[in-house]
Amino acid sequence: MGGPVILDIQAIQNSEYAERGVARHTLEFARALCRVRPDLVGAMVLNPDLPAPAGSSGFAELQATGKVALAGGRDTGAARIYHVIAPFELETGIDRIWPRDIAAGGLHLVVTLHDLIPRVYPEHYHADPGLRRRYLAREELVRAAARVLSVSEATRDEAVLRLGIDPRRIHVIGAGISEGFRVPASREEAFILAQEALPNLQRGFLLYVGGIDHRKNVDGLLRAYALLPEPLRAAHQLVVAFRMPDAFRTRLAGLARSLGIAAHLDLPGYVDDATLIAAYQSTDLFVFPSLYEGYGLPVVEAMACGAPVVSSNAAALVSLTAPEGQFDPTDQAAIAATIERALTDPATAAALRAASERPPPTWVEAAGKAAAVYDELLGAPRRAGGSFPPTSGRNDA
């Protein structure tokens, strides 16, 4: 079979977020590990019940290794570690996440923990009993893991506090950004590229990239923007760019009209990576008012592209952005005041620029830290064979 580690990469088959988030993390982590420590990778397994990932250069690179296979379609007798990169794929049955034959084979289970957001906001995520049962089953999987790889110190602390996991079993490996996210040779050229895809784009624009989830605080951002002095709004259009259903777009447009900011708001919807990078590279300010993040990938991407960034002072975001650009996301006046300082105060602007000049995190670094955890586990004896505890997941859909 080759190396002793099996990577579960089925998150890249998720059609709802294939181009961002956990799917992006899964793909980039697997690519980096294959580059840094190809000797460790024995197989990268997909879910045979889901469509194959859409063609991309990243996935093609994984396929070129000859190690991509459907779960159950490859001999895993030489494997010692099974790494589940996305344990909270709730639309996938637990037996696809932690297969019975793998559990019975005595492999060490490693999981990546991206966040525990449903634990933080149970009223928003656990209202459906079936969904809650599936989520709790995945929590038991995380608790049962020999090692937990966390994307941030904040997520590590949540795992200790909310799941009671021994901190010695949790290793912070961080995450990285894709190679295309970098400072432009010319901000003007980047703006022209962005405007080709976003014809309503105006120079001096403010940018937000997030989602419809309540914790992303899009309404709070619009209300804060409405508190800015009119001359600032006139000079700095607000662009809110992410995939959104028609009903959500209609509601945001209605809110903008009621706040008197409709003329300064652009809602382009989903933008591809090339356009996103150009927008990051040419924005006057990236604003991220999220109530909670396990990592904060858009913030890291924007900073890597040289954008000045202001963000909430919540969870993992505290360690990413300059203190001068942080605000209480529940206080719309504080958000507005921070945006205004970033646009008008030279000292604040300089602090934000300095923060964005720091070297960005890389997937090679994250893969290297994970490889060190694998090496340590490979020095331990194979665990006794068994199955996933029946009380925690056999009723899982």
ZAMARGU-4260 file (C-alpha; in steps of 0.2 Angstrom, whole numbers, plus 5000, padded with zeros to 4 digits):
<rodrens>
0) 5000/5000/5000 | 5014/5012/5003 | 5014/5024/5018 | 5006/5021/5035 | 4993/5036/5034
5) 4976/5035/5026 | 4969/5052/5023 | 4950/5054/5023 | 4947/5068/5009 | 4929/5066/5006
10) 4925/5084/5012 | 4931/5089/4994 | 4915/5080/4987 | 4903/5091/4997 | 4893/5101/4984
15) 4888/5114/4996 | 4905/5121/4999 | 4917/5113/4987 | 4926/5129/4983 | 4929/5136/5001
20) 4931/5132/5019 | 4934/5114/5025 | 4934/5107/5008 | 4948/5119/5003 | 4957/5115/5019
25) 4956/5096/5015 | 4962/5098/4997 | 4977/5110/5002 | 4982/5100/5017 | 4983/5084/5007
30) 4993/5092/4993 | 5005/5099/5005 | 5007/5083/5014 | 5010/5073/4998 | 5024/5086/4994
35) 5032/5087/5012 | 5031/5069/5017 | 5025/5058/5003 | 5032/5043/5012 | 5019/5044/5025
40) 5004/5044/5013 | 4997/5027/5009 | 4980/5032/5002 | 4968/5047/5001 | 4950/5040/5001
45) 4934/5047/4994 | 4916/5042/4998 | 4910/5030/4985 | 4892/5036/4988 | 4896/5054/4982
50) 4900/5061/4965 | 4919/5063/4961 | 4926/5080/4964 | 4924/5092/4950 | 4941/5093/4940
55) 4953/5105/4947 | 4972/5107/4946 | 4973/5103/4964 | 4963/5087/4964 | 4973/5082/4948
60) 4989/5084/4958 | 4982/5072/4971 | 4976/5059/4957 | 4993/5060/4949 | 5001/5052/4965
65) 4991/5036/4962 | 4985/5036/4980 | 4967/5042/4978 | 4955/5028/4980 | 4937/5025/4985
70) 4934/5020/5003 | 4935/5001/5004 | 4943/5000/4987 | 4961/4998/4993 | 4971/4986/5004
75) 4974/4995/5020 | 4983/4981/5029 | 4999/4991/5031 | 4991/5007/5038 | 4993/5013/5055
80) 4984/5029/5056 | 4967/5035/5049 | 4966/5054/5048 | 4948/5061/5047 | 4950/5079/5041
85) 4932/5084/5042 | 4923/5074/5056 | 4908/5085/5056 | 4901/5080/5038 | 4883/5078/5045
90) 4876/5072/5029 | 4887/5057/5028 | 4884/5042/5040 | 4896/5039/5054 | 4901/5022/5046
95) 4908/5032/5031 | 4918/5044/5043 | 4925/5030/5054 | 4923/5014/5044 | 4920/4998/5054
100) 4934/4988/5046 | 4946/5003/5050 | 4941/5004/5068 | 4942/4985/5070 | 4960/4985/5062
105) 4967/4994/5077 | 4972/5010/5067 | 4976/5026/5077 | 4962/5039/5074 | 4967/5057/5070
110) 4955/5070/5067 | 4956/5088/5062 | 4945/5100/5073 | 4940/5116/5063 | 4928/5123/5076
115) 4914/5119/5088 | 4902/5132/5083 | 4886/5122/5086 | 4892/5120/5104 | 4894/5139/5105
120) 4877/5143/5097 | 4866/5128/5101 | 4850/5137/5098 | 4855/5140/5080 | 4862/5123/5076
125) 4854/5110/5087 | 4836/5115/5085 | 4833/5099/5075 | 4834/5084/5086 | 4841/5073/5072
130) 4854/5085/5067 | 4859/5087/5085 | 4861/5068/5087 | 4872/5067/5072 | 4883/5081/5078
135) 4885/5074/5096 | 4890/5057/5088 | 4904/5067/5079 | 4909/5074/5095 | 4911/5057/5102
140) 4923/5053/5087 | 4933/5068/5092 | 4934/5062/5110 | 4939/5045/5104 | 4954/5051/5093
145) 4971/5047/5098 | 4976/5064/5092 | 4966/5080/5088 | 4974/5092/5076 | 4967/5110/5079
150) 4967/5124/5067 | 4970/5137/5080 | 4974/5140/5099 | 4956/5146/5101 | 4948/5130/5094
155) 4960/5120/5105 | 4954/5129/5120 | 4936/5126/5115 | 4940/5107/5114 | 4947/5107/5131
160) 4933/5117/5139 | 4918/5110/5130 | 4923/5092/5126 | 4934/5089/5140 | 4949/5082/5129
165) 4966/5081/5137 | 4976/5095/5131 | 4991/5084/5128 | 4981/5075/5114 | 4978/5091/5105
170) 4991/5099/5093 | 4989/5115/5085 | 4994/5114/5067 | 4986/5129/5060 | 4981/5131/5042
175) 4988/5140/5026 | 4982/5149/5011 | 4982/5144/4993 | 4997/5149/4983 | 4988/5162/4972
180) 4984/5174/4987 | 4999/5186/4987 | 5003/5205/4986 | 5000/5211/4968 | 5013/5219/4958
185) 5001/5234/4955 | 4985/5238/4965 | 4978/5247/4950 | 4980/5232/4939 | 4972/5221/4952
190) 4957/5233/4953 | 4955/5233/4934 | 4955/5214/4934 | 4942/5214/4948 | 4931/5227/4939
195) 4931/5216/4924 | 4921/5203/4934 | 4912/5215/4945 | 4906/5229/4934 | 4898/5239/4948
200) 4915/5240/4957 | 4921/5257/4962 | 4938/5263/4967 | 4940/5264/4986 | 4928/5250/4990
205) 4927/5241/5006 | 4926/5222/5005 | 4917/5208/5015 | 4917/5190/5011 | 4908/5178/5022
210) 4891/5168/5021 | 4873/5168/5026 | 4876/5160/5043 | 4870/5172/5057 | 4887/5172/5066
215) 4894/5180/5050 | 4885/5196/5056 | 4881/5203/5039 | 4866/5213/5046 | 4878/5220/5059
220) 4890/5226/5045 | 4877/5234/5035 | 4870/5243/5051 | 4888/5249/5055 | 4891/5255/5038
225) 4876/5266/5039 | 4883/5274/5054 | 4898/5281/5044 | 4898/5299/5039 | 4890/5301/5022
230) 4906/5307/5014 | 4915/5291/5019 | 4901/5280/5012 | 4901/5290/4996 | 4920/5287/4994
235) 4920/5269/5000 | 4907/5258/4992 | 4903/5242/5002 | 4905/5225/4993 | 4897/5210/5001
240) 4903/5195/4990 | 4898/5177/4994 | 4885/5164/4987 | 4868/5169/4993 | 4850/5163/4989
245) 4839/5175/4981 | 4828/5177/4996 | 4844/5182/5007 | 4849/5194/4993 | 4832/5202/4993
250) 4832/5204/5012 | 4849/5212/5012 | 4844/5224/4998 | 4828/5229/5008 | 4838/5232/5024
255) 4850/5243/5014 | 4836/5253/5007 | 4829/5255/5025 | 4846/5261/5031 | 4848/5273/5017
260) 4864/5264/5010 | 4857/5255/4995 | 4867/5267/4983 | 4883/5262/4991 | 4881/5243/4992
265) 4885/5230/4979 | 4880/5212/4981 | 4888/5202/4967 | 4886/5185/4975 | 4899/5171/4973
270) 4915/5176/4965 | 4929/5164/4959 | 4946/5164/4966 | 4954/5175/4952 | 4941/5188/4955
275) 4942/5186/4974 | 4961/5188/4974 | 4960/5204/4963 | 4947/5211/4975 | 4958/5207/4991
280) 4973/5215/4982 | 4963/5231/4977 | 4951/5235/4992 | 4954/5250/5003 | 4949/5239/5018
285) 4943/5222/5021 | 4930/5221/5035 | 4926/5205/5045 | 4913/5207/5058 | 4910/5188/5062
290) 4904/5184/5080 | 4915/5168/5080 | 4928/5159/5069 | 4937/5143/5072 | 4951/5150/5061
295) 4947/5165/5050 | 4953/5160/5032 | 4946/5175/5023 | 4956/5187/5035 | 4972/5177/5032
300) 4969/5177/5013 | 4965/5196/5013 | 4981/5200/5023 | 4992/5189/5012 | 4985/5199/4997
305) 4991/5215/5006 | 4974/5221/5011 | 4972/5231/5027 | 4960/5222/5038 | 4948/5226/5053
310) 4940/5212/5062 | 4930/5207/5077 | 4939/5203/5093 | 4931/5186/5094 | 4939/5169/5096
315) 4953/5165/5083 | 4952/5182/5075 | 4961/5190/5090 | 4977/5182/5085 | 4976/5186/5067
320) 4973/5205/5066 | 4981/5221/5073 | 4974/5226/5090 | 4971/5244/5082 | 4959/5236/5070
325) 4949/5225/5081 | 4931/5229/5088 | 4916/5221/5097 | 4906/5213/5084 | 4890/5215/5094
330) 4892/5234/5095 | 4888/5242/5078 | 4895/5259/5083 | 4911/5251/5088 | 4912/5243/5071
335) 4909/5260/5062 | 4922/5269/5073 | 4935/5256/5069 | 4931/5257/5050 | 4932/5276/5051
340) 4949/5276/5060 | 4956/5263/5048 | 4951/5275/5033 | 4956/5292/5041 | 4969/5289/5055
345) 4987/5287/5048 | 4993/5278/5064 | 4979/5265/5063 | 4981/5263/5044 | 5000/5260/5047
350) 4997/5247/5060 | 4985/5238/5048 | 4998/5238/5034 | 5011/5232/5046 | 5000/5217/5051
355) 4997/5213/5033 | 5015/5213/5029 | 5019/5198/5041 | 5023/5182/5032 | 5007/5172/5029
360) 5005/5154/5036 | 5008/5140/5023 | 5001/5123/5021 | 5018/5116/5021 | 5020/5122/5039
365) 5003/5114/5044 | 5008/5098/5035 | 5025/5098/5043 | 5017/5099/5060 | 5004/5086/5056
370) 5018/5074/5050 | 5027/5076/5067 | 5011/5070/5076 | 5010/5055/5064 | 5029/5051/5067
375) 5025/5051/5086 | 5010/5040/5084 | 5020/5028/5073 | 5032/5025/5088 | 5017/5019/5099
380) 5010/5002/5098 | 4995/4998/5087 | 4979/5000/5098 | 4968/4986/5102 | 4955/4983/5088
385) 4937/4988/5091 | 4923/4998/5084 | 4916/5015/5087 | 4907/5015/5103 | 4889/5010/5100
390) 4881/5023/5112 | 4889/5037/5102 | 4885/5034/5084 | 4876/5018/5078 | 4859/5027/5077
395) 4868/5041/5067 | 4860/5044/5050
</rodrens>
